[in-house]
Amino acid sequence: MTKTPVFLLIALGLIILIAGSYNPEGLETAEIEITGMYCNNCAEEIETALSNLKGIQNVSVSFENSVAEIVYDPSTETMETISTTITDLGFNGGNHK
């Protein structure tokens, strides 16, 4: 049986510790009112499209409330791109908070 060098175990432990406690800075949360949805499939279509954008960390679209809640990185994604993506699908991504 080979022994793993101690420094490798320490390095691996540090990597796991750092990765486990990593909290990305600079993320923003936005709520966007969406009109034109007629069913849950519409909400799912918007969620899928927004999830595919590079800077989106999390997205949840509610058909019942006509709202998308989005967590995104403003250094890689803009509200303009997010709104355009919604509009390109045929919905109106209006006011955001």
Order of alpha helices (4+ residues) and beta strands (2+ residues): alpha-beta-alpha-beta-beta-alpha-beta
